[in-house]
């Protein structure tokens, strides 16, 4: 499962990108300035490096989605839609 996360970057283009599920901070993506990015899922303590910020976002969402599956929780379409109203 790929979790639906909202990504917010207060200081583009190279500032940290926050990953949120509703108002909970789930992790972050750190652009490295050369196109690559690292990511960290706070919930699972997983970290990695990706070829781009978009790939890092996908990896983070995948890690959180796997955690959600193991925990037996799921996001609903209503929650995913509701998140768009936060930003």
C-alpha positions as CSV (number, residue, x, y, z in Angstrom):
1,X,0.0,0.0,0.0
2,X,1.2,3.5,-0.8
3,X,0.0,5.9,1.8
4,X,-1.5,9.2,0.8
5,X,0.7,11.9,2.2
6,X,0.7,15.7,1.9
7,X,4.1,17.2,1.2
8,X,4.9,20.7,2.4
9,X,8.1,22.6,1.6
10,X,8.2,25.8,3.6
11,X,11.5,26.9,2.0
12,X,11.8,25.8,-1.6
13,X,13.8,24.8,-3.6
14,X,16.3,23.1,-1.3
15,X,14.6,23.2,2.1
16,X,13.3,20.1,4.0
17,X,10.0,18.8,2.6
18,X,7.6,17.7,5.5
19,X,5.5,14.6,4.9
20,X,2.2,14.7,6.7
21,X,-0.8,12.5,7.2
22,X,-3.5,15.0,8.3
23,X,-1.7,17.1,10.9
24,X,0.8,14.3,12.0
25,X,4.4,14.6,10.7
26,X,5.3,11.2,9.3
27,X,8.7,12.0,7.8
28,X,10.7,14.3,5.7
29,X,12.5,14.5,2.3
30,X,15.8,16.4,2.2
31,X,16.8,17.6,-1.3
32,X,20.6,17.5,-1.7
33,X,20.9,20.3,-4.2
34,X,22.2,18.0,-7.1
35,X,18.8,16.5,-7.9
36,X,19.1,13.6,-5.5
37,X,17.3,13.5,-2.1
38,X,17.4,11.6,1.1
39,X,14.2,10.6,3.0
40,X,13.4,9.6,6.6
41,X,10.2,8.0,7.8
42,X,9.9,9.0,11.5
43,X,7.3,6.3,12.2
44,X,9.4,3.3,11.0
45,X,12.8,4.8,11.5
46,X,13.6,3.9,7.8
47,X,15.9,6.1,5.8
48,X,17.1,6.1,2.3
49,X,18.5,8.0,-0.7
50,X,16.8,8.5,-4.0
51,X,17.6,9.9,-7.5
52,X,15.1,12.7,-7.0
53,X,12.9,14.4,-4.5
54,X,9.8,12.8,-6.2
55,X,11.4,9.3,-5.9
56,X,12.2,10.0,-2.2
57,X,8.6,11.0,-1.6
58,X,7.4,7.8,-3.2
59,X,9.8,5.7,-1.1
60,X,8.7,7.5,2.1
61,X,5.0,7.0,1.2
62,X,5.7,3.3,0.5
63,X,7.5,2.8,3.8
64,X,4.7,4.4,5.7
65,X,2.1,2.4,3.7
66,X,3.9,-0.9,4.6
67,X,3.8,0.1,8.3
68,X,0.1,0.9,8.0
69,X,-0.6,-2.6,6.5
70,X,1.4,-4.3,9.3
71,X,-0.5,-2.2,11.9
72,X,-3.8,-3.1,10.3
73,X,-4.8,0.5,9.7
74,X,-5.8,2.2,6.5
75,X,-6.6,5.6,5.1
76,X,-10.0,6.1,3.6
77,X,-10.7,8.2,0.5
78,X,-12.5,10.7,2.7
79,X,-9.4,11.2,4.9
80,X,-7.2,11.6,1.8
81,X,-9.6,14.1,0.3
82,X,-9.8,16.0,3.7
83,X,-6.1,16.4,3.8
84,X,-6.2,18.6,0.7
85,X,-8.2,21.2,2.7
86,X,-5.3,21.6,5.2
87,X,-3.1,23.3,2.7
